[in-house]
Amino acid sequence: MDIEIVSERENPLLKRREIVLKVIHGEGPTPTRKSVVERLAAIKDSKPGLVVVRKMNSLFGRRESIAHARIYESEERMRQVENPHIVKRNVFTEQKEAS
């Protein structure tokens, strides 16, 4: 999976960066939100918990997707600004199996 940043905009009022990116997934399936969040956080030197993938659309007949992401300065600000269902989609916790 490769990520190409199409546009990036600083939003000082909401204390976030708004990014449109192209996710090129080649022969494999469409990547999960979690993998896109982790990769974008690594590229932009941010924590994965501060990155929100707002939407991700696969283009028909092409092996790429367009994603809209936001990187917040703090988790508190993210929870104030984003809708609760969007935050819930982007919070990835490790599930422990009961044995």
N, C-alpha and C positions, 0 to 999 in steps of 0.2 A: 504494500500500500504506500503510495506517495501522496504528499499533500503539496498543493501549489496555492499560494495566497493570491487571490484575485484583487481584493481591495482591503484596506485597513483604515479605520477611522478612530481617532481618539475622541471620547465623549467625556469631557471634564465635569459636566454637570451631574452625570450619573456615575462618575468614577469607574468607567469601564472602557475597554477597547472593543469595537465592533468589527468583526472580520468576516469576509466572504471568501470561502476557499473551495478549491476543486480537489476532490478526493479521487485519485486514479487507482482503481482496484484491480486492474488487469484481469487475469484468468479466474480469480477467486470470486466469492460472493460479495455482496455489498457489505462493507465493514460495519461493525456495531458502533453505537454511540460511544461506548466505553473506549474502544480502540482509537477512535478519532479524538476524543478528549485527551487521552494519554499522549498521543502523538503531538497534538497541537500544544499541549502544556510543555512538552519537552522542547519543541521548536522555539516557543516564546518565553522560555525560562519562567514558568509559572507553576503553581500547584494545580494538580488535576481537580481539586475541590473548588477552585475558583473559575473554572472553564464551564460554560454552558453552551451546548449545541442546541440552538433554538429549533432548527429544522434541517432536514437532509433529504434531498430529492435525487433519485436515480434518473438518469436520462435514458430514454428508451433506445435500445440498440447500441448503446455506448457503454464502455466499461469505466464510467466515471460518474460521480455524484457531485452536486453543488450543495454546500452546507453553509449555514449562517450561524456563526458562533460569537459569543461574548466572553471576554475575560475581565473579571472584576478585581478591584484592589483588595477587597475584604469579603469574607463570607457573610458578615452581617449586612453589608450593602447589597449583596446578591439576593439575600432573603427579603430585603425591603423592597427591591425593585421588581424582581421576577415574579411571575405568577407561580403559585404553589405547585401546580401540576407540572410545570416546566422544571422546577427545582427537583421535584421527586423523580422525574425521568433521568436527571443528570447526576443524582447522588448514587454512587456505586459502593455498596458495602459487601464485605466478604460474608457469605453465608456459611455457617459451620454446620456440618452434618452431625446429627446425633448418632452416636454409636453404642 
